[in-house]
Structure formats: C-alpha cells, structure tokens
Amino acid sequence: MDFYILKKQQELIAIPASENNCKQYLDSGYFYIDKVAACNETNALKALQAKQTKTLKLPLLMALLALPVIFAAWYNLT
C-alpha cells in the first residue's frame, strides 16, 4: 500500500495515498514530502527515514574514501 508523507512544522504523518485526502491535508497547512510503499503508517515513516539515511551515507562514504587519496597525493607532492 502506498502512503503520502506530509509535514506540518515538526510533525510528520503518513496517510493512505488518496489524492482527495491529501488535498485536504495540504489545504490545512501540511506540505508534501514523499510517497512511500509500506504496510502501515508506522512502517511508512520508517521507510522515509531509511531512505533519507541512505541518501546521506553515500556522499559521506565517498568523502571518507577520498581522504587517504588526498593525503597520499599531498605527501608525494611535498
């Protein structure tokens, strides 16, 4: 089942993916964040957090892998 993740200030909610229902929330001040597939609301919020964490891990991993190469190049140039 698909869920829309919506945010109002610091509150995140997951609602079943129904355009009419989503429009009501958007009209009441919520902002659309993402659409995720999950079996219930709790798992939908967890899926969003996992998705965001995965997005942050890759650049961090690349930066950590680049550091030894930069240090080795700096050492060889000086």
LOLUM-557533 format. One record per atom (N, C-alpha, C): y negated, x, z; residue in one letter. Coordinates in steps of 0.2 Angstrom, whole numbers, padded with zeros to 4 digits, always signed. Example, Ala and Ser with C-alpha at 12.3 -4.5 7.8 and 13.67 -1.06 7.14 Angstrom:
<rs>
+0028+0066+0039A +0022+0062+0039A +0016+0066+0039A +0011+0064+0035S +0005+0068+0036S +0000+0064+0039S 
</rs>
This chain:
<rs>
+0006+0004+0000M +0000+0000+0000M -0006+0004+0000M -0011+0002-0004D -0017+0006-0004D -0022+0004+0001D -0026+0008+0004F -0032+0007+0009F -0038+0010+0006F -0044+0007+0008Y -0050+0010+0007Y -0052+0012+0013Y -0055+0019+0013I -0058+0022+0019I -0065+0021+0019I -0068+0018+0024L -0075+0016+0025L -0078+0019+0031L -0085+0021+0031K -0088+0024+0036K -0094+0021+0038K -0096+0020+0044K -0102+0017+0047K -0104+0022+0053K -0109+0026+0052Q -0111+0031+0057Q -0105+0035+0058Q -0102+0035+0064Q -0097+0040+0065Q -0090+0036+0065Q -0090+0030+0064E -0084+0026+0064E -0081+0026+0057E -0074+0028+0057L -0070+0027+0051L -0065+0021+0052L -0065+0017+0046I -0060+0012+0046I -0056+0012+0040I -0050+0009+0040A -0046+0008+0034A -0045+0001+0033A -0046-0001+0027I -0045-0009+0026I -0040-0009+0020I -0036-0014+0019P -0032-0015+0013P -0037-0015+0007P -0034-0012+0002A -0038-0011-0005A -0039-0018-0008A -0044-0022-0006S -0046-0028-0009S -0053-0027-0011S -0055-0028-0017E -0062-0027-0019E -0067-0032-0015E -0065-0038-0015N -0069-0043-0011N -0070-0041-0004N -0065-0039-0001N -0065-0037+0006N -0070-0031+0007N -0069-0026+0002C -0073-0020+0003C -0080-0021+0002C -0082-0026-0003K -0089-0028-0004K -0092-0031+0002K -0088-0035+0006Q -0091-0037+0012Q -0093-0032+0017Q -0088-0027+0017Y -0090-0021+0022Y -0096-0017+0019Y -0096-0016+0013L -0101-0012+0010L -0108-0016+0011L -0108-0022+0011D -0114-0026+0012D -0116-0026+0019D -0112-0025+0024S -0113-0024+0031S -0115-0017+0033S -0116-0013+0029G -0118-0006+0031G -0113+0000+0030G -0107-0002+0028Y -0102+0003+0028Y -0103+0007+0021Y -0100+0013+0021F -0100+0017+0015F -0093+0019+0013F -0092+0019+0006Y -0085+0020+0004Y -0084+0028+0004Y -0078+0030+0007I -0076+0037+0007I -0071+0039+0002I -0065+0035+0003D -0060+0037-0002D -0055+0031-0002D -0050+0032-0007K -0044+0027-0007K -0038+0031-0006K -0034+0029-0001V -0028+0032+0000V -0022+0028+0000V -0016+0030-0001A -0010+0026-0001A -0006+0028+0006A -0005+0022+0010A -0001+0023+0016A +0002+0016+0018A +0006+0017+0023C +0010+0010+0025C +0006+0006+0030C +0001+0009+0034N -0003+0005+0038N -0010+0009+0039N -0015+0006+0043E -0021+0008+0044E -0021+0015+0047E -0017+0016+0052T -0017+0022+0056T -0015+0028+0051T -0010+0027+0047N -0007+0032+0043N -0012+0033+0037N -0016+0028+0035A -0021+0029+0030A -0027+0034+0033A -0029+0033+0039L -0034+0038+0042L -0031+0045+0043L -0025+0045+0044K -0021+0052+0045K -0021+0055+0038K -0019+0051+0033A -0019+0054+0026A -0026+0057+0024A -0031+0053+0026L -0038+0056+0024L -0039+0062+0027L -0037+0063+0034Q -0039+0069+0037Q -0034+0075+0034Q -0028+0073+0033A -0024+0079+0030A -0027+0081+0023A -0029+0076+0019K -0032+0078+0013K -0039+0082+0013K -0043+0081+0018Q -0049+0085+0019Q -0047+0092+0022Q -0042+0092+0026T -0040+0099+0029T -0037+0103+0023T -0033+0100+0019K -0030+0104+0013K -0036+0106+0009K -0041+0103+0008T -0047+0105+0004T -0050+0111+0007T -0050+0111+0013L -0054+0117+0017L -0049+0123+0017L -0043+0122+0017K -0038+0128+0018K -0038+0132+0012K -0038+0130+0006L -0038+0134+0000L -0044+0139+0000L -0050+0137+0000P -0056+0142+0000P -0055+0147+0006P -0053+0145+0011L -0053+0149+0017L -0047+0155+0016L -0042+0152+0013L -0036+0157+0011L -0038+0162+0006L -0042+0160+0001M -0044+0164-0004M -0049+0169-0001M -0053+0167+0003A -0058+0172+0006A -0055+0177+0010A -0050+0175+0014L -0046+0180+0018L -0042+0185+0014L -0039+0182+0008L -0036+0187+0004L -0040+0192+0000L -0047+0190-0001A -0051+0194-0004A -0054+0200+0000A -0054+0199+0007L -0057+0203+0011L -0054+0210+0011L -0047+0211+0011P -0044+0218+0010P -0046+0221+0003P -0046+0217-0002V -0048+0220-0008V -0055+0223-0008V -0060+0219-0005I -0067+0221-0005I -0067+0227-0001I -0064+0228+0005F -0064+0234+0009F -0061+0240+0006F -0055+0239+0002A -0052+0244-0002A -0057+0247-0007A -0060+0242-0011A -0065+0244-0016A -0071+0248-0013A -0073+0246-0007W -0079+0249-0004W -0077+0256-0002W -0071+0257+0001Y -0068+0263+0003Y -0068+0268-0002Y -0065+0266-0008N -0064+0270-0014N -0071+0272-0017N -0076+0268-0017L -0082+0269-0020L -0086+0274-0015L -0085+0274-0009T -0089+0279-0004T -0086+0285-0003T 
</rs>
